[in-house]
Structure formats: structure tokens, C-alpha cells
């Protein structure tokens, strides 16, 4: 897409280069806008055309670019052709650019950028996105926040591109932790506390039983026995486990709702506890299962006894491990990278060719996200603090409007602040959380995005009835208008980049630039007291900005606000 301009340029180039237009599409990119000078709209990378050419005697690339530019002609779409650094540049007919971009944004709505020629021929697939995955019977802490918002973004993006997406929450609902928790609840648990505040009480029980286990070996033995009973299907042990699981999911659903996140399925390790025995049998039948002196079962992924490539799949008492259950089910910070490499390698050794299509998206850790409540930072405490601080910020700003539901608005703006701070850099990078920086209303923050969206929505409310009819494209030739139109052209490329590397930072950077451009235009392109056709054209431009801003925010997992 880019409103069909890229394809039109590719068709002209194909006649000169004798290449199919499809082969040229990804070599043609929209030119990033410049604050200092007017730039062309598109550029062809001559380097990318010559990547596969190993002829060392070929002329200098700059010479090649100049020769190619001389063979091309302006037409009804392209008004000027020039050369840049190893590129051929194309300027689109200004009136056509204005009319086509604005029409396309309004007509395509939430699909703008997604119908691009960059995505043509993209096969529609069924994609399973597994994310969040808290441990049952433990409160949802901030360590799960990154996995949750990253997984939600990936699922949103894949769904927008037309894939059938299944969102799965693979809960940590099995393992030795339940041996400890079951024993702990029998020793320190209270039914009434469990019903009134389940996860807080289970957290307290878990902390207490771990302290006891550190000093008393009999507690550890009881925990091991409890987990063995679970694995063997003991009715009483399973009943207590089921109660913990149900109460946990009930609370998680409530927190996910606040985050704007949902799942198609709540799965978990427990579902595969029986199938894990099948995995062990299959590994044994393929000669991959080895027994150690200690009685554990392992798989040598290297095939030559490399200790760093040994993956344990069964304890000495016959109980299963996370890796075994995960293989049966076929996630997570970068610390788990090796774990997933081992799991995927094991699946390949077992003969599953689809293991090649499994992808782990690693990410860094957040440092310094503490609330006033102490060392363990629960997610709900963070959400409550975000809401409170945002309400205080909004109350202190004179331009804040009377809101029907200020708490909901504060939470949505606060979440935008949290998500944008998280998504601005590479997902693999660690970053230091700053309460002060996250709530700045100016600069590159989620608050600024929400403020821009609300301000543009207010423009439509104020002037929309009178001016949103036909408009004159000749009224949008100011530098500020052209910069916005050129930036709107780039949205499909940004979506394409994010779909390739699953990094939200491309979209974040794009939306922040769009908001800064809108802020400049809002000051200089007045609607009030302007002639009707000028006011109408400018209102169309601002409406297009707001629409694309909303589309991008929703992909990131942000609900745009209309007032703040």
C-alpha cells in the first residue's frame, strides 16, 4: 500500500529493470520526515537491488543510481525524480498525495496500513501465542507484567494481519511448589481467610512454609509426599489443589480485565501431567532417555555428553518436571533462553518438524518498580498507584475536563504511560523504571499520546458538524500538513517491521513522532476563524492523525481516551 504509490513506482521500475514489481516492493520505502527540509516521499535502495549481484566489476552504486534515475520518467503519480545517497528518490504529486492518503485513512479505518502491498501474499496461519503464565496460588507480581503486555501486543498484531490467533495462558499450576503449599495450608491455613482474600492468604502461607522448610527437613518430606499424592491422583490432595487453582484464576481474570487483556484458553502444566509419562516413553523408545546414578532421567541434547546440554526430565522419585510437562503441551524473560533452546531441541530430536516454527520471544527485566508497600511488588498495587498518581496529576492541570468516570480515565492513561515506557526500547534490554518519568505529559510518554488523542477528538467534537464534508486538497500544502501526510504514508512500513521482528518499539517511535507533528500543526493550522474549505481540510487532516494514532495505540494494548 502506502496508498498504492509504492506499487505504482514498482511498476515503472519493473519496465526499466526487467524485474517483476513484486520483487521491488520491499526495496521502496517511505522517506522519514525531516524538520529542516522538505524531503522526497519514497526512495529506492539501489544497494538492495544489487545484493545478489556478485560481479565485482560493476560500476559505483552512486553511478548506478544516477543512470537508473535518468531512465525513469515523471507521470501522473510521480512529479519529481532525483538521486540521494545510494538511492533514487520519488516525489508524489502533492494534490494526489493529499487526497489519496486522507481518503485511504478514512475509508480503511482500523485496517489502514494493514492492506498494504507489503503484506500481499502473506499466508494466513493459525498462531498460538502463549504469554503471562503466572504461578497459581501466588499473587500476580510485576515480574509477569512484561510477559503479559508483550504477549498481548504480539497477539494483537498477528490478529490485525488476518491470522487466526489463539491466546493461551499456560499457568504454573503443578510441581513441587504445590507440595509445599498443600503442606503449608494444612499447617497454617484458614478457610475463612482463603475465601475473603485467597491469594494474599496463600502468599502468606507459602512464605511461612518455606521458612519452616529451611529449618525442618520433615516439612520438606511432607511437601514431597503431598506432590507425589497429586501426581498419583489422590482425591483429597487434588480437591485442595483445584480450590487453589479456581480461586487464583478468578482473581487473575479481574486483574487482566484492568489491563485490557483476555485469553481464549487457560491451560497449565497440570493438564499435561499424565501426558508427560507418554513423553518419557517416547524419549525412551527413541533411545534418548538416560538414567543417572542419582536415579533422575535426562536427555543429552548434544549427543556427545556435553554437560551444558543435559536436560533433566524426571526426578529420582518418578515425578515430572516443568520441561517434561512443557514438551507434552507443545514462553518469558531472557533468563529462560537456554530452557527454551533445550525444549525446542528435544522436540526436534523426537522427530517433530514443526519445532522449527516455535519461537521464543525473550525480554529484559524491569528494575526499580517498587510501590510504597515494600519489597514484593504486586501488580495490582502498581495499577492502584498508577491510577492514584494519574488522578492527582489530572486534578492539578487547569485544562482537565469534567469526566464521567475519572478513575477509569486515570487508569487508561496510566497504563499507556506504563506500556510506552516499557516498549520504547528493545525488548531484550533491561530498563530502570521511573515513576517521575512515566507521568510526564510532554516528551516521549504514553501520557503525551493520550493527551494528543483526546485533544484531536475534542477538535472533531467542536467543529465536526460544520466541516466534515467534501474538502479542497489544495488547502493542505503547508509544510506542517505535508510532513503529516508523509508520515502517514509510513505506517504500513512500521507495521511490517514490527511483524518481522515482533518489536513494538517501531510503532511506539512512529506514534510519538506523529503526536509531535500533530502538536506543531495544532498551533499553526487554525480551524477556528479560517475559511470553511480551509477549516474542513485541516479538520480532515487532524481526524486522519487521530484515527492512525488510535489504531497504533490499540495494537500496543492501549485504550485511547477521548477526554482527559
C-alpha positions as CSV (number, residue, x, y, z in Angstrom):
1,X,0.0,0.0,0.0
2,X,1.2,3.4,1.1
3,X,-2.0,4.1,-0.7
4,X,-0.8,2.2,-3.8
5,X,2.0,4.7,-4.5
6,X,4.7,2.1,-3.8
7,X,3.2,-0.3,-6.3
8,X,2.9,2.5,-9.0
9,X,6.6,3.2,-8.5
10,X,7.5,-0.5,-8.6
11,X,5.6,-0.9,-11.9
12,X,7.5,1.9,-13.5
13,X,10.8,0.5,-12.2
14,X,10.0,-3.0,-13.4
15,X,9.7,-1.9,-17.0
16,X,13.2,-0.4,-16.8
17,X,14.9,-3.1,-14.8
18,X,13.0,-6.0,-16.3
19,X,12.0,-7.4,-12.9
20,X,8.6,-8.3,-11.6
21,X,7.0,-5.4,-9.5
22,X,6.7,-7.8,-6.5
23,X,10.5,-8.2,-6.4
24,X,10.8,-4.4,-6.0
25,X,8.1,-3.6,-3.4
26,X,10.3,-4.1,-0.3
27,X,13.2,-2.1,-1.8
28,X,10.9,1.0,-2.0
29,X,10.5,2.8,1.3
30,X,8.8,6.0,2.5
31,X,11.3,8.6,3.4
32,X,11.4,9.7,7.1
33,X,10.2,13.3,7.5
34,X,12.8,16.0,8.2
35,X,12.4,19.0,10.5
36,X,14.9,21.0,8.4
37,X,14.0,20.5,4.8
38,X,11.3,19.1,2.5
39,X,12.2,15.5,1.5
40,X,11.0,13.2,-1.2
41,X,8.2,10.8,-0.4
42,X,9.7,7.5,-1.4
43,X,13.2,6.2,-2.1
44,X,14.5,3.1,-3.8
45,X,17.6,1.5,-2.2
46,X,20.0,0.7,-5.0
47,X,22.0,-1.4,-2.6
48,X,19.2,-3.8,-2.0
49,X,18.7,-4.3,-5.8
50,X,22.4,-5.3,-6.1
51,X,22.7,-7.5,-3.0
52,X,22.7,-10.7,-5.0
53,X,25.0,-9.4,-7.7
54,X,28.5,-10.7,-7.1
55,X,30.1,-9.0,-10.1
56,X,32.9,-7.0,-8.5
57,X,33.5,-5.1,-11.7
58,X,30.0,-3.4,-11.5
59,X,30.1,0.4,-11.6
60,X,29.9,2.6,-8.4
61,X,26.5,2.4,-6.8
62,X,26.0,6.2,-6.9
63,X,26.7,6.0,-10.7
64,X,24.1,3.2,-11.0
65,X,21.6,5.3,-9.1
66,X,22.1,8.2,-11.4
67,X,21.8,6.0,-14.6
68,X,18.6,4.5,-13.3
69,X,17.1,7.9,-12.4
70,X,17.8,9.1,-16.0
71,X,15.8,6.2,-17.5
72,X,12.7,7.0,-15.4
73,X,10.0,9.5,-16.3
74,X,7.6,11.6,-14.2
75,X,3.9,10.8,-14.7
76,X,0.5,11.5,-13.1
77,X,1.7,9.9,-9.8
78,X,5.4,10.9,-9.6
79,X,6.1,14.6,-10.0
80,X,9.9,14.6,-9.5
81,X,12.8,12.0,-9.6
82,X,16.2,12.6,-8.1
83,X,19.1,10.7,-6.5
84,X,20.3,10.6,-2.9
85,X,23.0,8.7,-1.1
86,X,22.8,5.3,-3.0
87,X,19.1,5.9,-3.6
88,X,16.7,7.0,-6.3
89,X,14.1,9.4,-4.8
90,X,10.5,9.9,-5.9
91,X,8.2,12.9,-5.1
92,X,4.4,12.2,-5.4
93,X,2.1,14.7,-7.0
94,X,1.1,16.8,-4.0
95,X,-2.7,17.1,-4.7
96,X,-2.9,13.3,-5.4
97,X,-0.9,12.6,-2.2
98,X,-3.2,14.7,0.0
99,X,-6.4,13.3,-1.5
100,X,-5.4,9.7,-1.6
101,X,-3.9,9.5,1.9
102,X,-6.8,11.1,3.6
103,X,-9.4,9.1,1.7
104,X,-7.5,5.9,2.4
105,X,-7.2,6.6,6.2
106,X,-10.9,7.4,6.5
107,X,-12.1,4.5,4.3
108,X,-9.9,1.8,5.7
109,X,-10.4,2.9,9.3
110,X,-8.8,0.3,11.7
111,X,-7.4,-1.6,8.7
112,X,-5.3,1.4,7.5
113,X,-1.7,0.2,6.8
114,X,-2.7,-3.5,7.0
115,X,-3.9,-3.7,3.4
116,X,-0.5,-2.7,2.1
117,X,1.2,-4.4,-0.8
118,X,4.0,-5.2,1.8
119,X,1.6,-7.8,3.2
120,X,0.2,-9.1,-0.1
121,X,0.7,-12.8,-0.5
122,X,1.0,-13.2,3.3
123,X,-0.3,-16.7,4.1
124,X,-3.0,-16.7,6.8
125,X,-2.0,-19.1,9.6
126,X,-3.2,-20.4,12.9
127,X,-0.9,-18.9,15.5
128,X,-0.8,-19.8,19.2
129,X,0.6,-17.0,21.4
130,X,1.3,-18.2,25.0
131,X,2.0,-15.5,27.4
132,X,1.8,-14.2,31.0
133,X,1.8,-17.6,32.8
134,X,1.7,-16.7,36.4
135,X,2.1,-19.4,39.1
136,X,-1.3,-20.4,40.5
137,X,-1.8,-19.6,44.2
138,X,0.6,-16.7,44.0
139,X,-0.4,-13.1,43.6
140,X,0.2,-11.6,40.2
141,X,3.5,-9.6,40.7
142,X,5.2,-7.1,38.4
143,X,7.6,-9.8,37.1
144,X,4.7,-11.1,34.9
145,X,3.8,-7.6,33.6
146,X,6.3,-7.6,30.7
147,X,5.3,-11.1,29.5
148,X,1.6,-10.1,29.7
149,X,1.8,-6.8,27.7
150,X,4.4,-8.2,25.2
151,X,2.3,-11.3,24.5
152,X,-0.9,-9.1,24.2
153,X,0.9,-6.9,21.6
154,X,2.1,-9.9,19.5
155,X,-1.4,-11.4,19.6
156,X,-3.0,-8.1,18.6
157,X,-0.6,-7.5,15.7
158,X,-0.9,-11.1,14.4
159,X,-4.7,-10.9,14.6
160,X,-4.7,-7.5,12.8
161,X,-2.7,-9.1,10.0
162,X,-5.5,-11.6,9.5
163,X,-4.1,-14.7,11.2
164,X,-6.2,-16.9,13.4
165,X,-4.7,-16.2,16.9
166,X,-5.3,-18.4,19.9
167,X,-4.3,-16.6,23.2
168,X,-3.2,-19.2,25.8
169,X,-2.3,-18.6,29.4
170,X,-0.1,-21.6,30.3
171,X,-0.4,-21.4,34.1
172,X,2.2,-22.7,36.5
173,X,-0.3,-24.9,38.3
174,X,1.7,-28.0,39.1
175,X,5.1,-29.0,40.5
176,X,6.8,-29.1,43.9
177,X,5.5,-25.6,44.8
178,X,2.1,-27.3,45.3
179,X,3.7,-29.9,47.6
180,X,4.9,-27.1,49.8
181,X,1.6,-25.1,49.5
182,X,-0.5,-28.2,50.3
183,X,1.6,-29.0,53.3
184,X,1.7,-25.3,54.3
185,X,-2.1,-24.9,54.1
186,X,-2.6,-28.0,56.3
187,X,-0.2,-26.4,58.9
188,X,-1.1,-22.7,58.7
189,X,-4.1,-22.3,56.5
190,X,-7.5,-20.8,57.5
191,X,-10.6,-21.5,55.3
192,X,-12.2,-18.1,56.1
193,X,-9.1,-16.2,55.2
194,X,-8.9,-18.2,51.9
195,X,-12.4,-17.2,51.0
196,X,-12.1,-13.5,51.9
197,X,-8.6,-12.8,50.3
198,X,-7.4,-16.0,48.7
199,X,-4.1,-15.1,47.0
200,X,-3.0,-12.9,49.8
201,X,-3.6,-15.7,52.3
202,X,-1.9,-18.3,50.1
203,X,1.1,-16.0,49.6
204,X,1.4,-15.7,53.4
205,X,1.1,-19.5,53.8
206,X,3.7,-20.1,51.1
207,X,6.2,-17.6,52.7
208,X,5.7,-19.3,56.2
209,X,6.0,-22.9,54.9
210,X,9.3,-22.0,53.1
211,X,10.7,-20.6,56.3
212,X,9.7,-23.8,58.1
213,X,11.1,-26.0,55.4
214,X,14.5,-24.2,55.6
215,X,14.9,-25.4,59.3
216,X,12.8,-28.6,59.4
217,X,13.5,-31.5,57.0
218,X,10.2,-33.2,57.9
219,X,8.3,-30.3,56.3
220,X,10.3,-30.9,53.0
221,X,9.5,-34.6,53.2
222,X,5.8,-33.8,53.8
223,X,5.8,-31.5,50.7
224,X,7.4,-34.2,48.6
225,X,4.8,-36.7,49.7
226,X,2.0,-34.3,49.0
227,X,3.2,-33.7,45.5
228,X,3.6,-37.5,44.9
229,X,-0.1,-37.8,46.0
230,X,-1.0,-35.2,43.5
231,X,0.8,-37.0,40.7
232,X,-0.9,-40.3,41.7
233,X,-4.3,-38.6,41.6
234,X,-5.1,-38.6,45.3
235,X,-8.7,-37.2,45.6
236,X,-8.1,-35.2,48.8
237,X,-4.9,-33.6,47.5
238,X,-6.5,-32.9,44.1
239,X,-9.5,-31.3,45.7
240,X,-7.4,-28.8,47.7
241,X,-5.2,-28.1,44.6
242,X,-8.4,-27.5,42.4
243,X,-9.7,-25.0,45.0
244,X,-6.4,-23.1,44.9
245,X,-6.4,-23.1,41.1
246,X,-10.1,-21.9,40.7
247,X,-9.7,-19.0,43.3
248,X,-6.4,-18.0,41.6
249,X,-7.9,-17.8,38.1
250,X,-10.9,-15.8,39.4
251,X,-8.5,-13.2,40.7
252,X,-6.3,-13.2,37.6
253,X,-9.3,-12.6,35.3
254,X,-10.2,-9.5,37.3
255,X,-6.6,-8.1,37.1
256,X,-6.4,-9.0,33.3
257,X,-9.6,-7.0,32.8
258,X,-7.9,-4.0,34.3
259,X,-5.0,-4.4,31.8
260,X,-7.4,-4.9,28.9
261,X,-6.1,-8.4,28.3
262,X,-8.1,-11.6,27.6
263,X,-7.3,-15.2,26.9
264,X,-9.0,-17.8,24.7
265,X,-7.8,-20.6,27.0
266,X,-6.4,-21.1,30.5
267,X,-4.2,-24.1,30.1
268,X,-1.5,-25.3,32.5
269,X,1.1,-27.8,33.4
270,X,-1.5,-29.9,35.3
271,X,-3.3,-30.7,32.1
272,X,-0.2,-32.5,30.8
273,X,0.8,-34.3,34.0
274,X,-0.4,-37.7,32.6
275,X,0.9,-36.9,29.0
276,X,4.3,-36.3,30.5
277,X,4.6,-40.1,31.1
278,X,3.9,-40.5,27.3
279,X,6.8,-38.1,26.6
280,X,9.1,-40.1,28.8
281,X,8.1,-43.4,27.0
282,X,8.6,-41.8,23.6
283,X,12.1,-40.4,24.6
284,X,13.0,-43.9,25.8
285,X,11.7,-45.6,22.6
286,X,14.0,-43.3,20.6
287,X,17.0,-44.1,22.7
288,X,17.2,-40.5,24.0
289,X,16.4,-41.2,27.7
290,X,19.3,-41.7,30.0
291,X,19.3,-42.7,33.7
292,X,21.8,-41.1,36.1
293,X,23.4,-42.6,39.2
294,X,21.1,-40.4,41.3
295,X,18.1,-42.0,39.7
296,X,17.0,-39.0,37.6
297,X,16.2,-39.2,33.9
298,X,17.9,-36.9,31.5
299,X,18.2,-36.2,27.7
300,X,21.6,-35.4,26.2
301,X,20.8,-32.8,23.6
302,X,24.4,-32.7,22.2
303,X,24.7,-36.4,21.7
304,X,28.3,-36.3,23.0
305,X,27.9,-35.9,26.7
306,X,28.3,-32.1,26.9
307,X,27.2,-31.3,30.5
308,X,25.8,-27.9,29.4
309,X,23.4,-29.7,27.0
310,X,21.9,-32.1,29.6
311,X,18.2,-31.6,30.3
312,X,16.6,-33.3,33.3
313,X,13.1,-34.6,32.5
314,X,12.3,-36.8,35.6
315,X,13.1,-36.6,39.3
316,X,14.5,-39.7,41.2
317,X,11.1,-40.2,42.8
318,X,9.4,-40.5,39.4
319,X,7.7,-37.1,39.5
320,X,7.7,-34.9,36.4
321,X,9.5,-31.5,35.9
322,X,8.4,-28.3,34.1
323,X,10.4,-29.2,31.0
324,X,8.7,-32.6,30.6
325,X,5.2,-31.0,31.0
326,X,6.1,-28.2,28.6
327,X,7.2,-30.7,25.9
328,X,3.9,-32.5,26.5
329,X,2.0,-29.3,25.9
330,X,3.5,-28.1,22.9
331,X,7.3,-18.8,26.7
332,X,9.4,-15.3,29.4
333,X,12.4,-13.4,30.3
334,X,15.8,-13.8,28.7
335,X,17.0,-15.8,31.7
336,X,14.9,-18.7,30.3
337,X,16.5,-18.6,26.9
338,X,18.6,-21.7,27.4
339,X,15.5,-23.6,28.7
340,X,13.6,-23.0,25.5
341,X,16.5,-23.8,23.3
342,X,16.7,-27.2,25.1
343,X,12.9,-27.8,24.9
344,X,12.9,-27.0,21.1
345,X,16.0,-29.1,20.5
346,X,14.3,-32.0,22.4
347,X,11.2,-31.7,20.2
348,X,13.4,-31.8,17.0
349,X,15.2,-34.9,18.3
350,X,11.8,-36.5,18.9
351,X,11.0,-36.0,15.2
352,X,8.6,-33.1,15.3
353,X,9.4,-30.9,12.3
354,X,7.1,-28.2,13.5
355,X,9.6,-27.4,16.3
356,X,11.4,-25.3,13.7
357,X,8.4,-22.9,13.7
358,X,8.3,-22.5,17.5
359,X,9.6,-19.1,18.6
360,X,10.6,-17.8,22.0
361,X,10.5,-14.0,22.4
362,X,13.0,-13.1,25.1
363,X,12.9,-9.9,27.1
364,X,14.9,-8.0,29.7
365,X,13.9,-7.3,33.3
366,X,12.4,-4.1,34.8
367,X,14.5,-2.6,37.6
368,X,13.2,-0.3,40.4
369,X,9.4,-0.8,40.0
370,X,8.6,-0.6,43.7
371,X,5.4,0.7,45.3
372,X,5.0,2.2,48.8
373,X,4.1,-1.3,50.1
374,X,7.5,-2.8,50.3
375,X,9.9,-5.2,48.6
376,X,7.4,-7.6,46.9
377,X,5.7,-5.6,44.3
378,X,2.3,-7.0,43.3
379,X,0.8,-5.9,40.0
380,X,-2.4,-4.7,41.5
381,X,-0.6,-2.4,43.9
382,X,1.2,-0.9,40.8
383,X,-2.1,-0.4,39.0
384,X,-3.7,1.2,42.0
385,X,-0.7,3.5,42.4
386,X,-0.7,4.4,38.7
387,X,-4.4,5.3,39.0
388,X,-3.9,7.4,42.1
389,X,-0.9,9.3,40.8
390,X,-2.7,9.9,37.5
391,X,-5.8,11.3,39.2
392,X,-3.6,13.6,41.2
393,X,-1.8,14.8,38.0
394,X,-5.1,15.4,36.2
395,X,-6.5,17.3,39.2
396,X,-3.5,19.6,39.1
397,X,-3.9,20.5,35.4
398,X,-6.2,23.5,34.7
399,X,-7.2,22.2,31.3
400,X,-8.5,18.9,32.7
401,X,-12.2,18.4,31.7
402,X,-15.1,17.3,33.7
403,X,-15.1,13.5,33.4
404,X,-17.9,11.0,33.8
405,X,-15.5,8.3,35.1
406,X,-12.2,9.9,36.2
407,X,-10.9,6.6,37.8
408,X,-11.3,4.7,34.5
409,X,-9.6,7.6,32.5
410,X,-6.8,7.8,35.0
411,X,-6.2,4.0,34.8
412,X,-6.2,4.1,31.0
413,X,-3.8,7.0,30.8
414,X,-1.6,5.4,33.5
415,X,-1.5,2.1,31.6
416,X,-0.5,3.9,28.4
417,X,2.3,5.5,30.4
418,X,3.5,2.2,31.7
419,X,3.3,0.4,28.3
420,X,5.1,3.2,26.3
421,X,7.9,3.3,28.9
422,X,8.3,-0.5,28.5
423,X,8.0,-0.6,24.7
424,X,10.3,2.3,23.8
425,X,13.5,0.2,23.6
426,X,14.5,-3.3,22.5
427,X,12.5,-5.9,24.4
428,X,15.8,-7.7,25.2
429,X,17.1,-4.7,27.1
430,X,16.7,-4.3,30.8
431,X,15.4,-0.9,31.9
432,X,15.1,1.2,35.0
433,X,11.5,2.1,35.9
434,X,10.9,5.7,36.9
435,X,7.6,6.9,38.4
436,X,8.5,10.6,37.7
437,X,9.4,10.0,34.0
438,X,6.4,7.8,33.3
439,X,3.9,10.5,34.1
440,X,5.4,13.4,32.2
441,X,2.7,14.9,30.0
442,X,5.3,16.3,27.5
443,X,8.0,14.4,25.7
444,X,8.0,10.8,24.6
445,X,5.5,9.3,27.0
446,X,2.2,7.4,27.0
447,X,0.5,10.4,28.7
448,X,1.5,12.6,25.8
449,X,0.0,10.1,23.3
450,X,-3.3,10.0,25.3
451,X,-3.3,13.8,25.6
452,X,-2.8,14.2,21.8
453,X,-5.6,11.8,21.1
454,X,-8.0,13.5,23.5
455,X,-7.2,16.9,22.1
456,X,-7.8,15.8,18.5
457,X,-11.1,14.2,19.5
458,X,-12.1,17.5,21.1
459,X,-11.5,19.2,17.8
460,X,-13.8,16.9,16.0
461,X,-16.5,17.3,18.7
462,X,-16.2,21.1,18.5
463,X,-16.1,21.6,14.7
464,X,-17.1,18.2,13.2
465,X,-20.7,19.0,12.3
466,X,-19.9,22.0,10.2
467,X,-16.8,21.0,8.3
468,X,-16.5,17.2,7.8
469,X,-18.0,17.2,4.3
470,X,-16.0,17.5,1.0
471,X,-12.7,19.3,1.3
472,X,-10.3,21.1,-1.0
473,X,-6.9,19.3,-1.2
474,X,-5.2,22.5,-2.4
475,X,-5.8,23.8,1.2
476,X,-3.3,21.4,2.7
477,X,0.0,22.4,1.1
478,X,1.7,24.0,4.2
479,X,4.9,22.3,5.3
480,X,3.2,21.1,8.5
481,X,0.4,19.4,6.5
482,X,2.9,17.8,4.1
483,X,5.0,16.4,6.9
484,X,2.0,14.8,8.5
485,X,0.9,13.3,5.2
486,X,4.4,11.9,4.5
487,X,4.4,10.4,8.0
488,X,1.0,8.8,7.5
489,X,2.5,7.2,4.4
490,X,5.0,5.3,6.5
491,X,2.5,3.5,8.8
492,X,2.4,0.3,6.8
493,X,6.2,0.0,6.8
494,X,6.3,0.4,10.6
495,X,3.7,-2.4,10.9
496,X,5.7,-4.5,8.5
497,X,8.9,-4.0,10.6
498,X,7.1,-4.9,13.8
499,X,5.6,-8.0,12.2
500,X,9.0,-9.2,11.1
501,X,10.9,-8.8,14.4
502,X,8.0,-8.7,16.9
503,X,9.4,-5.4,18.4
504,X,6.8,-2.8,19.4
505,X,9.4,0.0,19.5
506,X,8.9,0.7,15.8
507,X,5.2,1.5,16.4
508,X,5.9,3.5,19.6
509,X,8.5,5.7,17.8
510,X,6.1,6.3,14.9
511,X,3.2,7.3,17.2
512,X,5.4,9.6,19.2
513,X,6.6,11.4,16.1
514,X,3.0,11.6,14.8
515,X,1.9,13.2,18.1
516,X,4.8,15.7,17.9
517,X,3.8,16.6,14.3
518,X,0.2,17.0,15.4
519,X,1.2,19.3,18.3
520,X,3.1,21.6,15.9
521,X,0.2,21.6,13.4
522,X,-2.4,22.2,16.1
523,X,-0.7,25.5,16.9
524,X,-0.1,26.7,13.4
525,X,-3.1,25.3,11.4
526,X,-6.0,27.0,13.0
527,X,-9.5,25.8,12.3
528,X,-11.4,28.5,14.2
529,X,-11.9,31.7,12.1
530,X,-10.4,30.0,9.0
531,X,-12.4,30.0,5.7
532,X,-14.7,26.9,5.6
533,X,-12.8,25.0,2.9
534,X,-9.5,25.5,4.8
535,X,-11.1,24.6,8.1
536,X,-12.6,21.5,6.6
537,X,-9.4,20.3,5.0
538,X,-7.4,20.8,8.3
539,X,-10.1,19.0,10.2
540,X,-9.8,16.1,7.8
541,X,-6.1,16.0,8.4
542,X,-6.4,16.0,12.2
543,X,-9.1,13.3,12.0
544,X,-6.8,11.1,10.0
545,X,-4.0,11.7,12.6
546,X,-6.3,10.7,15.4
547,X,-7.5,7.6,13.6
548,X,-4.0,6.3,12.9
549,X,-2.9,7.2,16.4
550,X,-5.8,5.2,17.9
551,X,-5.0,2.2,15.6
552,X,-1.4,2.1,16.7
553,X,-2.2,2.5,20.4
554,X,-4.8,-0.3,20.3
555,X,-2.2,-2.6,18.7
556,X,0.1,-1.8,21.6
557,X,-2.6,-2.7,24.1
558,X,-3.6,0.9,24.9
559,X,-7.2,2.0,25.1
560,X,-7.3,5.6,23.7
561,X,-9.2,8.2,25.8
562,X,-11.4,10.9,24.3
563,X,-11.3,13.2,27.3
564,X,-8.7,13.9,30.0
